[in-house]
Amino acid sequence: MRSFTAAAIQLAPVPGPLSADTIKANLANAVEWVERCVDATGAELVVLPESASTGFTPGVSAAKLWDLVSEIPGPVTEPLQETARRLGVHLVWGTYERGPERGVVYNSAALIGAGGDVLGVYRKTHPFGPETVSCGGWVTPGDASCVVETPLGRIGIIICFDGDFPELSRVEAVQGAELICRPSAFLRSADIWELTSRARAYDNHVYVIGANATGTDPAGVHYFGNSLIVTPIAEVVAKAASHECWIAARLEPDDALMHLTPGSSVPQPFDHLEHRNLDFIRRYADDLTRPAKAAFRRAGQ
């Protein structure tokens, strides 16, 4: 990984029922914000929110959503691909993606390279409860991690609720990710959003760039923004409020793991990846993969 400026943009979906016109307007708004952000910051990587082409809760059935979105690459990514090519930047763009048959919709994030090509697509492996098609929602879960080698470094992607599950970020870190992008439409609290983003950065000694939605989606759900950039020692070096805006920070890999705490003269003596007890992990591998649930009753049970 080399030094570069990274940015996160938090966007508000266009108000009103989801339609081809609102998707087109969301794409145009994203392009405008990317142009302004790159012009102001010189960012070489820009991360945008989860499902930014539509808003997270689409207010339509999975079949109707399938009709409105497209494959990747396709109309839901092409304006961002052209923008990345024109500006010479990498983009992470969250959008619903049309699956192989009507009604199969993925919650996806496309990594678009500086040449405009789609370098990788991550499909959310941990949909958030009611969004899952098996629970009456609209999203079919993905089944694979995504780490892509780029001229900036090795970039991994997770989406929103994925960040609550340490296994996914650990897998991507072991696969070589130096930076994990977390496009999100986070619904719970700013405390949990920051806690999980900082934990995944610190667990794995990676940068985390979290781009959260703001505004109100087509189903009337509100989002609080608070996009953030976190270093491999869990320092938040950029943080947004609740407006449509961008944040940016310079990522300096040579200094990322040199200090025990931010600005401290005490050197960092450990590595959470290198110092894993692999014999212990192998011993309990079956426990990590067997079904389980929390010991406490949750709402609705």
JOZI-V541818 format. One record per residue. SS is DSSP state (hx for helix, st for strand, lp for the rest). PHI is phi in radians with two decimals (999 if undefined). BURIAL is # if it has 16 or more other C-alpha atoms within 10 Angstrom, else .. Layout:
# JOZI-V541818
ss = [SS:SS]
phi = [PHI:PHI]
burial = [BURIAL:BURIAL]
This chain:
# JOZI-V541818
ss = [lp:lp:lp:st:st:st:st:st:st:st:lp:st:lp:lp:lp:lp:lp:lp:lp:hx:hx:hx:hx:hx:hx:hx:hx:hx:hx:hx:hx:hx:hx:hx:hx:hx:hx:hx:hx:hx:hx:lp:lp:lp:st:st:st:st:lp:lp:lp:lp:lp:lp:lp:lp:lp:lp:lp:lp:lp:hx:hx:hx:hx:hx:hx:hx:lp:st:lp:lp:lp:lp:hx:hx:hx:hx:hx:hx:hx:hx:hx:hx:hx:hx:hx:lp:lp:st:st:st:st:st:st:st:st:st:lp:lp:lp:lp:lp:lp:st:st:st:st:st:st:st:st:lp:lp:lp:lp:lp:st:st:st:st:st:st:lp:lp:lp:lp:lp:hx:hx:hx:st:hx:hx:hx:lp:lp:lp:st:lp:lp:lp:lp:lp:lp:lp:st:st:st:lp:lp:lp:lp:st:st:st:st:st:st:hx:hx:hx:hx:hx:lp:hx:hx:hx:hx:hx:hx:hx:hx:hx:lp:lp:lp:lp:st:st:st:st:st:st:lp:lp:lp:lp:lp:hx:hx:hx:hx:hx:hx:hx:hx:hx:hx:hx:hx:hx:hx:hx:lp:lp:st:st:st:st:st:st:lp:st:st:st:lp:lp:lp:lp:lp:st:st:st:lp:lp:lp:st:st:st:lp:lp:lp:lp:lp:st:st:st:st:lp:lp:lp:lp:lp:st:st:st:st:st:st:st:lp:hx:hx:hx:lp:lp:lp:st:lp:lp:lp:lp:lp:lp:lp:st:lp:lp:lp:lp:lp:lp:lp:lp:lp:lp:hx:hx:hx:hx:hx:hx:lp:hx:hx:hx:hx:hx:lp:lp:lp:lp:lp:lp:lp:lp:lp:lp:lp:lp]
phi = [999:-1.88:-1.20:-2.89:-1.67:-1.98:-2.44:-2.18:-2.00:-1.82:-2.08:-1.82:-1.08:-1.11:-1.13:1.84:-1.03:-1.20:-2.71:-1.03:-1.20:-1.20:-1.10:-1.03:-1.19:-1.10:-1.10:-1.12:-1.11:-1.09:-1.03:-1.07:-1.17:-1.09:-1.03:-1.16:-1.12:-1.14:-1.08:-1.44:-1.98:1.24:-1.05:-1.81:-2.35:-2.20:-1.90:-1.97:-1.21:-1.07:0.79:-1.23:-1.29:-2.28:1.60:-1.15:-1.62:-1.31:1.27:-2.37:-1.23:-1.04:-1.16:-1.16:-1.09:-0.99:-1.13:-1.50:-1.73:-2.56:-1.17:-2.09:-1.24:3.05:-0.96:-1.37:-2.10:-1.04:-1.09:-1.28:-1.09:-1.13:-1.16:-1.04:-1.14:-1.18:-1.62:1.22:-2.20:-1.63:-2.25:-1.98:-2.14:-1.55:-2.76:-1.23:-2.19:-1.22:-1.52:-1.24:-2.50:-1.00:1.72:-1.60:-2.20:-1.79:-1.61:-2.11:-2.37:-1.75:-1.62:-1.83:-1.43:-1.15:-1.59:1.64:-1.44:-1.40:-1.53:-2.97:-2.30:-1.86:-1.94:-0.87:-1.60:-2.20:-1.01:-1.49:0.76:-1.10:-1.32:-1.27:-1.06:-1.20:-1.83:1.60:-1.62:-2.27:-1.97:-1.62:-1.13:-1.40:-2.43:-2.55:-1.37:-2.55:-2.29:-2.16:-1.36:-2.30:-1.08:-1.46:2.65:-1.57:-1.89:-1.83:-2.33:-2.26:-2.25:0.81:-1.03:-0.91:-1.19:-1.37:-1.96:-1.12:-1.09:-1.13:-1.11:-1.12:-1.00:-1.16:-1.13:-1.13:-1.32:1.97:-1.06:-1.82:-2.52:-2.04:-1.63:-2.23:-1.08:-2.57:-2.31:-1.34:-1.96:-1.60:-2.37:-1.10:-1.10:-1.18:-0.99:-1.22:-0.99:-1.23:-1.17:-1.19:-1.11:-1.16:-1.13:-1.30:-0.88:-2.04:0.89:-2.23:-1.26:-2.18:-1.99:-1.86:-1.89:-1.80:-1.27:-2.34:1.35:-2.28:-1.54:-1.03:-1.63:1.51:-1.50:-1.78:-2.22:-1.92:1.21:1.10:-0.92:-2.70:-2.16:-2.14:-1.53:-1.16:-1.95:1.29:-1.49:-1.46:-1.79:-2.71:-2.66:-1.68:-1.62:-1.90:-1.42:-1.11:-2.99:-2.15:-2.24:-2.63:-2.69:-1.49:-1.68:-2.09:-1.09:-1.14:-1.88:-1.13:-2.21:-1.52:-2.11:-1.10:-2.38:-0.99:1.34:-1.40:-1.46:-1.39:-1.24:-1.40:-1.71:-2.34:-2.43:-1.14:-1.52:-1.10:-1.65:-1.11:-1.51:-1.18:-1.11:-1.11:-1.08:-1.11:-1.08:-1.89:-1.04:-1.14:-1.13:-1.21:-1.97:-1.58:-1.04:-2.76:-2.63:-1.07:-1.30:-1.93:-1.22:-1.86:-1.02:1.56:-1.77]
burial = [#:.:.:#:#:#:#:#:#:#:#:#:#:#:.:.:#:#:#:.:.:#:#:#:#:#:#:.:#:#:#:.:#:#:.:.:#:#:.:.:#:#:#:#:#:#:#:#:#:#:#:#:#:#:#:#:#:#:#:#:.:#:.:#:#:#:.:#:#:#:#:#:.:.:.:#:#:#:#:#:#:#:#:#:#:.:#:#:#:#:#:#:#:#:#:#:#:#:#:.:.:.:#:#:#:#:#:#:#:#:#:#:#:#:#:#:#:#:#:#:#:#:#:#:#:#:#:#:.:.:#:#:#:.:.:.:#:#:#:#:#:#:.:.:#:#:#:#:.:.:.:#:#:#:#:#:#:#:#:#:#:#:#:#:.:.:.:#:#:#:#:#:#:.:.:#:#:#:#:#:#:#:#:#:#:#:#:.:.:.:.:.:#:#:.:#:#:#:#:#:#:#:#:#:#:#:#:#:#:#:#:#:#:#:#:#:#:#:#:.:.:#:#:#:#:#:#:#:#:#:#:#:#:#:.:#:.:#:#:#:.:#:.:.:#:#:#:#:#:.:#:.:#:.:.:#:#:#:.:.:.:#:.:.:.:.:.:.:.:.:.:.:.:.:.:.:.:.:.:.:.:.:.:.:.:.:.:.:.:.:.:.:.:.:.:.:.:.:.:.:.]
